[in-house]
């Protein structure tokens, strides 16, 4: 349930973290970095399974919908968030959701804050569920065959994340020691990957952060990833094999858009001026009308970030 009283106070002060370890939840000021939050909850054996630049503020990551390959096993911000506080265009503090899982009647404004990039509100605090911190991780390396992920997903060797590159399909597993032993045996006996490597959770997170990067982002059917790469010819690329998201660099924008369009996909590009933030796709006329009405409702005095119509679009 959302509350719109302007005299509310933030649940935590700027820079603060309220960790409820027994409830597996944490409330975080939006200006706290992901790295600091992870270190704080790790001290009590907890973990937030989200990918993102560790030194960015959690509010920035939520507003930009910064997610990565871990969503295969744990979901994205929309799945993890339980509540949010944000200020609208009149500086009123709005509280949505809370620390319990089922706490919303009507439209869930918490999810509305994900990916809106400050257009409809500026995040002040977020409340998210946590998981038991894994004891470690496994990296299984297969030949670069995207169809392998389709065989792994319904099996006992279902990974928590999967990335396809030009020379390998990388599948990651996290869990306690018993789960890791189970995955390791299942992989070696049933799937026979090129290699199975044990590593720490920190190594697993750093690996994804290092390779999950690119100047463009394309969404195509997972089975068509190789077709897209063959036509777009990027110099560097990596793909979320389960969801069909390709990040890459070193390809002409027109060629990327054309290759994605041919596969009924979409493409967006990182602006050359990084300070301007990620680019949006241009909405249809009906979508634009709806977004403009929402913008007027949440920001009647036009004080928040403007609606971004400058994005590249292959469907407009």
C-alpha positions as CSV (number, residue, x, y, z in Angstrom):
1,X,0.0,0.0,0.0
2,X,1.4,3.5,-0.9
3,X,1.2,6.5,1.4
4,X,1.4,10.1,0.1
5,X,1.6,12.2,3.3
6,X,4.3,14.8,2.9
7,X,5.3,14.8,6.6
8,X,6.7,11.3,6.5
9,X,10.4,10.9,7.3
10,X,12.8,8.6,5.4
11,X,13.0,5.1,6.9
12,X,16.8,5.5,7.2
13,X,19.0,8.6,7.2
14,X,21.3,9.3,4.1
15,X,24.2,6.8,4.1
16,X,22.5,4.4,6.5
17,X,21.7,0.7,6.3
18,X,19.0,-1.0,8.5
19,X,19.7,-4.7,8.2
20,X,17.2,-7.2,9.6
21,X,19.2,-10.4,9.2
22,X,16.6,-12.7,10.8
23,X,13.9,-11.4,8.4
24,X,16.2,-11.6,5.4
25,X,15.6,-8.0,4.5
26,X,17.5,-4.7,4.4
27,X,16.4,-1.1,4.1
28,X,19.1,1.1,2.5
29,X,19.5,4.8,1.8
30,X,19.5,5.3,-1.9
31,X,23.0,6.9,-1.8
32,X,24.7,3.8,-0.3
33,X,26.9,2.0,-2.8
34,X,26.2,-1.6,-3.7
35,X,29.6,-2.6,-2.5
36,X,29.1,-1.2,1.0
37,X,25.6,-2.7,1.2
38,X,27.0,-6.2,0.3
39,X,29.8,-5.9,2.8
40,X,27.3,-4.9,5.6
41,X,24.9,-7.8,5.0
42,X,27.8,-10.3,4.4
43,X,28.9,-9.7,8.0
44,X,25.7,-11.6,9.1
45,X,25.8,-14.2,6.4
46,X,23.4,-12.5,3.9
47,X,23.6,-11.6,0.3
48,X,21.7,-9.5,-2.3
49,X,21.9,-11.5,-5.6
50,X,22.1,-8.6,-8.0
51,X,24.6,-7.7,-10.7
52,X,25.7,-4.1,-11.0
53,X,28.6,-1.7,-10.8
54,X,29.6,-2.1,-7.1
55,X,30.7,1.5,-6.5
56,X,27.4,3.0,-7.8
57,X,24.6,3.9,-5.4
58,X,21.8,1.4,-5.1
59,X,19.3,4.1,-5.9
60,X,21.0,4.7,-9.2
61,X,21.1,1.0,-10.0
62,X,17.4,0.7,-9.3
63,X,16.4,3.8,-11.2
64,X,18.5,2.5,-14.2
65,X,17.2,-1.1,-13.8
66,X,20.8,-2.3,-13.7
67,X,20.5,-6.1,-13.9
68,X,22.6,-8.8,-15.3
69,X,23.0,-12.6,-15.7
70,X,22.1,-13.4,-12.1
71,X,18.5,-12.7,-12.8
72,X,18.3,-16.3,-14.3
73,X,18.6,-17.7,-10.8
74,X,17.2,-14.9,-8.6
75,X,15.3,-12.4,-10.7
76,X,15.9,-8.7,-11.2
77,X,15.3,-5.6,-9.1
78,X,11.5,-5.9,-9.7
79,X,11.6,-9.3,-8.1
80,X,13.8,-8.4,-5.2
81,X,12.4,-5.1,-4.1
82,X,9.9,-5.1,-1.3
83,X,9.5,-1.4,-0.8
84,X,10.7,2.1,-1.8
85,X,10.5,5.7,-0.7
86,X,10.8,8.4,-3.3
87,X,10.2,12.1,-3.7
88,X,7.9,13.3,-6.4
89,X,8.2,16.6,-8.3
90,X,6.8,18.6,-5.4
91,X,9.3,17.1,-3.0
92,X,6.6,15.0,-1.2
93,X,7.9,11.8,0.3
94,X,6.0,8.8,-1.0
95,X,6.3,5.4,0.7
96,X,5.4,2.3,-1.2
97,X,5.6,-1.3,0.0
98,X,7.4,-2.4,3.1
99,X,9.4,-5.2,4.7
100,X,6.9,-8.0,4.2
101,X,6.4,-9.9,0.9
102,X,2.7,-9.3,0.5
103,X,2.1,-5.7,1.4
104,X,0.6,-4.0,-1.6
105,X,-3.0,-3.2,-2.4
106,X,-3.6,-1.8,-5.9
107,X,-0.8,-0.8,-8.1
108,X,2.7,-1.5,-6.8
109,X,4.6,1.8,-7.0
110,X,7.8,0.1,-5.8
111,X,8.1,-1.7,-9.2
112,X,7.2,1.6,-10.9
113,X,10.4,3.1,-9.6
114,X,12.6,0.4,-11.3
115,X,14.1,1.7,-14.6
116,X,12.3,5.1,-14.5
117,X,15.7,7.0,-14.2
118,X,14.4,9.8,-12.1
119,X,11.7,10.8,-14.4
120,X,8.8,10.1,-12.1
121,X,10.5,10.2,-8.7
122,X,13.9,10.4,-6.9
123,X,14.6,7.4,-4.7
124,X,15.3,8.0,-1.1
125,X,15.3,4.5,0.4
126,X,14.8,1.0,-0.9
127,X,13.9,-2.2,1.0
128,X,14.9,-5.5,-0.5
129,X,14.8,-9.2,0.3
130,X,18.1,-11.0,0.9
131,X,19.4,-14.6,0.6
132,X,21.7,-16.7,2.6
133,X,25.2,-15.9,1.5
134,X,26.6,-18.8,-0.7
135,X,29.6,-20.6,0.5
136,X,31.2,-20.5,-2.9
137,X,30.7,-20.8,-6.6
138,X,31.3,-23.1,-9.6
139,X,32.1,-22.1,-13.2
140,X,31.3,-24.7,-15.8
141,X,32.7,-24.0,-19.3
142,X,31.0,-25.5,-22.4
143,X,31.6,-25.1,-26.1
144,X,29.8,-21.9,-27.5
145,X,26.5,-23.6,-28.2
146,X,23.5,-21.5,-27.2
147,X,21.2,-24.6,-27.3
148,X,23.1,-26.1,-24.4
149,X,21.4,-23.7,-22.0
150,X,18.0,-25.1,-23.2
151,X,19.1,-28.5,-22.1
152,X,20.5,-27.3,-18.8
153,X,17.5,-25.3,-17.6
154,X,15.1,-28.2,-17.0
155,X,17.8,-30.4,-15.6
156,X,19.4,-30.9,-12.1
157,X,22.3,-28.9,-13.4
158,X,20.3,-25.7,-13.9
159,X,22.7,-22.7,-13.5
160,X,22.1,-19.5,-11.7
161,X,23.6,-17.5,-14.6
162,X,24.8,-18.3,-18.2
163,X,26.8,-16.1,-20.5
164,X,27.7,-16.9,-24.2
165,X,30.9,-15.6,-25.8
166,X,32.5,-16.3,-29.1
167,X,34.5,-19.2,-27.7
168,X,32.5,-20.6,-24.7
169,X,29.2,-20.9,-22.9
170,X,29.9,-20.0,-19.3
171,X,27.5,-21.3,-16.6
172,X,27.7,-20.3,-13.0
173,X,26.4,-22.0,-9.9
174,X,26.3,-20.7,-6.3
175,X,25.2,-22.3,-3.1
176,X,26.3,-23.9,0.2
177,X,28.9,-26.7,0.2
178,X,26.4,-29.5,-0.2
179,X,24.8,-27.8,-3.2
180,X,28.2,-27.1,-4.8
181,X,29.1,-30.8,-4.4
182,X,25.8,-31.8,-6.0
183,X,26.3,-29.5,-9.0
184,X,29.9,-30.5,-9.5
185,X,29.0,-34.2,-9.6
186,X,26.0,-33.6,-11.9
187,X,28.0,-31.6,-14.3
188,X,30.9,-34.0,-14.5
189,X,28.8,-37.1,-14.8
190,X,25.8,-35.9,-16.9
191,X,26.9,-32.9,-18.9
192,X,30.7,-33.3,-19.3
193,X,31.7,-29.6,-19.8
194,X,35.2,-28.6,-20.9
195,X,36.0,-27.6,-17.4
196,X,34.5,-27.3,-13.9
197,X,36.2,-24.8,-11.6
198,X,35.6,-24.0,-8.0
199,X,36.0,-20.4,-6.9
200,X,34.9,-17.9,-4.3
201,X,31.7,-15.9,-4.5
202,X,33.8,-12.7,-4.8
203,X,35.6,-14.2,-7.9
204,X,32.2,-15.2,-9.4
205,X,30.8,-11.7,-9.0
206,X,34.0,-9.9,-10.2
207,X,34.0,-12.2,-13.3
208,X,30.5,-11.2,-14.4
209,X,31.2,-7.5,-13.7
210,X,34.3,-7.6,-15.9
211,X,32.7,-9.2,-18.9
212,X,29.1,-8.0,-18.8
213,X,29.8,-4.7,-20.6
214,X,29.2,-3.1,-23.9
215,X,28.4,0.1,-25.8
216,X,25.1,-1.3,-27.2
217,X,22.4,-3.6,-25.8
218,X,20.3,-5.7,-28.1
219,X,17.4,-8.0,-27.2
220,X,16.7,-10.9,-29.6
221,X,15.3,-14.4,-29.2
222,X,17.9,-16.5,-27.4
223,X,18.1,-19.0,-30.3
224,X,19.0,-16.1,-32.6
225,X,22.0,-14.7,-30.8
226,X,24.4,-16.3,-33.2
227,X,22.5,-15.0,-36.2
228,X,22.6,-11.4,-34.8
229,X,26.3,-11.6,-34.1
230,X,27.0,-13.0,-37.7
231,X,25.2,-10.0,-39.2
232,X,26.2,-7.2,-36.8
233,X,29.8,-8.3,-36.6
234,X,30.8,-6.6,-33.3
235,X,34.4,-6.6,-32.3
236,X,33.5,-7.7,-28.8
237,X,30.3,-9.1,-27.5
238,X,28.8,-11.2,-24.7
239,X,25.2,-12.5,-24.4
240,X,22.9,-13.6,-21.7
241,X,22.2,-17.0,-23.2
242,X,18.9,-17.5,-21.3
243,X,17.2,-14.1,-22.1
244,X,18.7,-13.2,-25.5
245,X,20.4,-10.0,-24.3
246,X,23.6,-9.1,-26.2
247,X,26.1,-6.4,-25.0
248,X,28.8,-5.5,-27.4
249,X,31.1,-2.8,-28.9
250,X,32.9,-2.1,-32.1
251,X,30.0,-2.3,-34.6
252,X,28.3,0.5,-36.6
253,X,25.0,1.6,-35.0
254,X,23.1,1.3,-38.3
255,X,24.3,-2.3,-38.7
256,X,23.4,-3.2,-35.1
257,X,19.9,-1.8,-35.6
258,X,19.4,-3.5,-38.9
259,X,20.6,-6.9,-37.6
260,X,18.3,-6.6,-34.5
261,X,15.3,-5.5,-36.6
262,X,15.7,-8.5,-38.9
263,X,15.3,-10.7,-35.9
264,X,12.3,-8.8,-34.4
265,X,14.6,-7.4,-31.7
266,X,15.4,-4.0,-30.2
267,X,18.6,-2.0,-29.8
268,X,19.8,0.8,-27.5
269,X,23.1,2.5,-27.3
270,X,25.2,4.0,-24.5
271,X,25.5,7.7,-25.2
272,X,29.0,9.1,-25.9
273,X,28.4,11.6,-23.0
274,X,28.2,9.2,-20.1
275,X,26.9,11.9,-17.8
276,X,23.6,11.9,-19.7
277,X,22.8,8.3,-18.6
278,X,21.5,5.3,-20.5
279,X,19.3,5.9,-23.5
280,X,15.7,5.0,-23.9
281,X,13.9,3.6,-26.8
282,X,11.4,6.0,-28.4
283,X,7.9,4.9,-27.4
284,X,4.9,4.6,-29.7
285,X,2.4,7.4,-29.8
286,X,0.1,5.6,-27.3
287,X,3.0,4.9,-25.0
288,X,4.1,8.5,-25.1
289,X,0.7,9.8,-24.3
290,X,0.5,7.5,-21.2
291,X,4.0,8.4,-20.1
292,X,3.3,12.1,-20.4
293,X,0.1,11.7,-18.3
294,X,2.1,9.9,-15.6
295,X,4.9,12.5,-15.8
296,X,2.3,15.3,-15.2
297,X,0.8,13.4,-12.2
298,X,4.1,12.7,-10.5
299,X,5.9,15.9,-11.6
300,X,3.3,18.6,-12.1
301,X,5.9,21.4,-11.6
302,X,8.4,19.7,-14.0
303,X,11.3,19.5,-11.5
304,X,12.5,16.0,-12.1
305,X,14.4,14.5,-15.0
306,X,12.7,15.1,-18.4
307,X,11.1,12.3,-20.4
308,X,13.9,11.1,-22.7
309,X,12.8,10.9,-26.3
310,X,16.3,11.1,-27.8
311,X,16.9,7.3,-27.8
312,X,17.7,5.2,-30.8
313,X,14.7,3.0,-31.8
314,X,14.3,0.4,-34.5
315,X,10.6,0.1,-34.1
316,X,9.5,3.7,-34.2
